[in-house]
Amino acid sequence: MPKITRVNIGEKVDHLMSRDMLDKEARLKLMRFMEGIEMSVFAANREVIHKKVQNLNQQNFLRLATRVAELRADYLAKALTFGGGAGRPNPSEIQELRQAREAYEELMRAFEAMERAIERGYTDIAQ
């Protein structure tokens, strides 16, 4: 069984490779392959996301950020209300708190995904 070694390809992720894969030619071939994959993934994301996310501007991005803040505030307010009373929160209060958290977390993830899409150039920003 070949000895497995962790190596760093470029500045990205460690990969497990056997010693025979560590020669310069194999590394260059692997790096070219990975660059080709990255370019293809970028092109696919750009094509698909660009079609569905249009007219992105500061105003609608700010509305999304504001809605995330509102959901965060709702979740925190419910936590204070249900957690600040005497005794334990009842099952319906826990369910309401869970739903508030899930709504906040889901929209926050969408916001973060939108930020990544903008940073990576998958969508254009309207004037």
C-alpha positions as CSV (number, residue, x, y, z in Angstrom):
1,M,0.0,0.0,0.0
2,P,1.5,3.4,-1.0
3,K,2.4,5.8,1.8
4,I,-0.2,8.7,1.9
5,T,1.1,12.2,2.5
6,R,-0.9,15.5,2.9
7,V,0.2,18.1,0.5
8,N,-0.9,21.7,-0.2
9,I,-1.9,22.3,-3.8
10,G,-1.5,26.0,-4.4
11,E,-3.0,28.0,-1.5
12,K,-6.2,26.0,-1.2
13,V,-7.1,22.7,0.4
14,D,-4.8,19.9,1.6
15,H,-5.2,16.8,-0.6
16,L,-4.1,13.3,0.3
17,M,-1.7,11.9,-2.3
18,S,0.7,9.0,-2.6
19,R,4.4,9.6,-2.9
20,D,4.4,8.7,-6.6
21,M,1.9,11.6,-7.2
22,L,4.2,14.1,-5.7
23,D,6.6,14.5,-8.7
24,K,6.6,17.9,-10.4
25,E,4.8,16.7,-13.6
26,A,2.0,15.0,-11.7
27,R,1.5,18.2,-9.6
28,L,1.4,20.4,-12.6
29,K,-1.1,18.1,-14.3
30,L,-3.3,18.1,-11.2
31,M,-3.1,21.9,-10.9
32,R,-4.1,22.4,-14.5
33,F,-7.0,19.9,-14.1
34,M,-8.2,21.7,-10.9
35,E,-7.9,25.1,-12.6
36,G,-10.0,23.8,-15.5
37,I,-12.6,22.5,-13.1
38,E,-12.7,25.9,-11.2
39,M,-13.1,27.8,-14.5
40,S,-15.9,25.4,-15.5
41,V,-17.6,25.8,-12.1
42,F,-17.4,29.6,-12.4
43,A,-18.8,29.5,-15.9
44,A,-21.7,27.3,-14.8
45,N,-22.5,29.5,-11.8
46,R,-22.3,32.7,-13.8
47,E,-24.6,31.4,-16.5
48,V,-27.2,29.9,-14.2
49,I,-27.2,32.6,-11.4
50,H,-27.0,35.5,-13.9
51,K,-30.2,34.3,-15.5
52,K,-32.2,34.1,-12.3
53,V,-30.7,37.0,-10.3
54,Q,-31.1,40.1,-12.3
55,N,-31.6,43.7,-11.5
56,L,-29.6,43.3,-8.3
57,N,-28.9,46.8,-6.9
58,Q,-28.1,48.5,-3.7
59,Q,-31.7,49.1,-2.8
60,N,-33.0,45.5,-3.1
61,F,-29.8,44.1,-1.5
62,L,-30.4,46.5,1.4
63,R,-34.0,45.4,1.7
64,L,-32.7,41.8,2.0
65,A,-30.2,42.9,4.7
66,T,-33.0,44.7,6.5
67,R,-35.3,41.7,6.4
68,V,-32.5,39.6,7.9
69,A,-32.1,42.1,10.7
70,E,-35.9,42.1,11.3
71,L,-35.9,38.3,11.6
72,R,-32.9,38.4,13.9
73,A,-34.7,40.9,16.1
74,D,-37.9,38.8,16.1
75,Y,-35.9,35.8,17.2
76,L,-34.1,37.6,19.9
77,A,-37.2,39.3,21.2
78,K,-39.0,35.9,21.4
79,A,-36.0,34.4,23.2
80,L,-36.2,37.2,25.9
81,T,-40.0,36.9,26.2
82,F,-40.0,33.1,26.5
83,G,-36.8,32.8,28.5
84,G,-37.3,35.6,30.9
85,G,-40.5,34.4,32.5
86,A,-40.9,32.2,35.6
87,G,-40.8,28.5,34.8
88,R,-39.9,26.8,31.6
89,P,-41.3,27.8,28.2
90,N,-44.2,25.7,27.1
91,P,-44.0,23.5,24.0
92,S,-45.9,26.0,21.8
93,E,-43.4,28.8,22.9
94,I,-40.5,26.5,22.0
95,Q,-42.0,25.8,18.6
96,E,-42.6,29.5,18.0
97,L,-39.0,30.2,19.0
98,R,-37.7,27.4,16.8
99,Q,-39.6,28.8,13.8
100,A,-38.3,32.3,14.4
101,R,-34.7,30.9,14.5
102,E,-35.1,28.8,11.4
103,A,-36.6,31.8,9.5
104,Y,-33.7,34.0,10.6
105,E,-31.0,31.4,9.8
106,E,-32.4,30.5,6.4
107,L,-32.6,34.1,5.2
108,M,-29.2,34.8,6.7
109,R,-27.8,31.9,4.7
110,A,-29.5,33.3,1.6
111,F,-28.0,36.7,2.3
112,E,-24.5,35.2,2.7
113,A,-25.0,33.2,-0.6
114,M,-25.9,36.4,-2.3
115,E,-22.8,38.1,-1.0
116,R,-20.7,35.3,-2.3
117,A,-22.4,35.4,-5.7
118,I,-21.7,39.1,-6.0
119,E,-18.0,38.7,-4.8
120,R,-17.4,35.9,-7.3
121,G,-19.0,37.8,-10.2
122,Y,-21.9,35.3,-10.7
123,T,-24.3,38.2,-11.0
124,D,-24.1,41.8,-12.1
125,I,-24.9,44.8,-10.0
126,A,-27.4,47.1,-11.7
127,Q,-26.6,50.9,-11.9
